[in-house]
């Protein structure tokens, strides 16, 4: 399996535009009916998959500040 391939499906990987090169980033990719997440430092490592609705819910909560450590 290549680093761009998950279960035979190529991921369209991207890193957040606000990401800094400190080694603490994840990349998000898309495949039919799922969202893929991997460690940008280890692109050949494990990939976590989410249903699109679950990912959208997480992103909405993150944008609302739910996970901010300063709260």
C-alpha positions in Angstrom: 0.0 0.0 0.0 1.4 3.4 -1.0 1.3 6.4 1.4 -1.5 7.9 -0.7 -3.6 4.7 -0.8 -6.0 3.5 1.9 -7.9 0.2 1.2 -7.2 0.7 -2.5 -8.6 4.3 -2.5 -6.3 7.3 -3.2 -6.6 10.1 -0.7 -6.5 13.7 -1.6 -4.3 14.8 1.3 -4.0 18.3 2.6 -2.6 20.1 5.6 -4.3 23.1 7.3 -3.3 26.4 5.8 -2.4 27.6 9.4 -0.2 24.6 10.0 3.4 25.4 11.1 6.3 23.1 10.5 6.7 22.0 14.1 6.0 18.3 13.5 2.6 18.4 15.3 0.3 18.4 12.3 -2.2 16.0 10.8 -3.3 15.7 7.2 -6.8 15.2 6.1 -7.8 13.4 2.9 -11.0 12.3 1.2 -12.2 9.1 -0.2 -15.6 8.0 -1.3 -18.0 8.1 1.8 -15.2 8.8 4.3 -12.7 11.3 5.6 -9.1 10.2 6.2 -6.8 11.5 8.9 -3.1 10.8 9.2 0.1 12.1 11.0 1.9 14.4 8.5 5.3 13.3 10.0 4.5 9.6 9.2 2.4 9.5 6.0 2.9 5.8 5.6 1.6 5.1 9.1 -1.9 4.5 10.4 -4.9 6.3 8.9 -8.1 7.0 10.9 -11.3 7.1 8.9 -14.5 9.0 9.8 -17.9 9.2 8.3 -18.4 12.6 6.7 -21.1 13.6 9.1 -19.0 12.8 12.1 -16.0 14.8 10.7 -18.3 17.8 9.9 -19.6 17.7 13.5 -16.0 17.6 14.9 -14.9 20.5 12.6 -17.9 22.6 13.7 -17.1 22.0 17.3 -13.4 22.8 16.8 -14.4 26.1 15.0 -16.7 26.9 17.9 -13.8 26.6 20.4 -15.1 23.5 22.1 -11.6 21.9 22.3 -9.6 25.1 23.1 -7.3 24.5 26.1 -7.5 28.1 27.1 -11.1 27.8 28.2 
